[in-house]
């Protein structure tokens, strides 16, 4: 039996890389997607499959999944970790807002459809995990485009969970790291805490709460 595959869209140095290491430690083969070319190890090799792509273009998503399936296999876990868009929504240009919405929402829509098609071919199904934040409940004016996009995607996740077309073993989650009192962690989010939650969700055989509010060192906590 071949090792499972985890696809991470948005391979940032904090959450993306931490999640990749955690799934690799669990025996997964890893595919990372980022806009920039990956750095190679000291010996010139790459431990993971790296795909250069811009998620501001939702039409690129299908090609990403095709490449992963050809080189590694069907992803059993898909983590959508890309995000973009700062500034007040009343001053950000229309072009920048459209790009932010594409990254935060439209490409998520495309990725979830591709992921679900793959999950249906796997006996154990699969998990789609979106790195969200508190802005679906508490919009932040200085993060206007992000707040709008993540709010829309929180709704998407709920719709995916309730869809009759998702397949018997497909699970969908909106992850939201909080402080112990339930407040927003802001820029202090912890990559390893995300990794611990995501690997736990991947092992769960059935859908849990769609909104995975969690605390570092604690895991899921309902607020």
Number of C-alpha atoms within 10 A of each C-alpha: 3 9 12 18 22 28 29 25 28 23 26 18 10 13 20 25 17 20 28 23 16 17 22 17 10 12 14 20 21 23 25 24 25 19 14 12 11 16 10 11 9 7 6 8 9 12 12 15 16 20 19 13 19 19 27 23 13 18 13 15 22 15 12 20 20 13 15 21 14 9 11 18 18 23 29 25 28 25 27 25 21 25 23 18 23 18 16 15 18 10 9 15 12 11 9 15 22 17 20 23 25 21 27 31 26 23 24 26 19 16 24 25 16 19 26 25 17 19 26 18 13 14 9 14 24 31 30 27 24 27 22 27 26 21 20 19 11 12 17 17 16 13 16 21 28 30 26 22 25 26 21 16 22 22 12 19 23 16 12 21 18 11 10 9 12 20 15 15 17 26 27 27 25 23 22 22 28 22 15 15 8 15 12 17 16 11 6 10 19 15 17 19 19 25 20 18 22 25 16 12 23 20 12 12 14 14 15 13 14 17 20 25 22 22 23 18 11 11 17 20 14 11 11
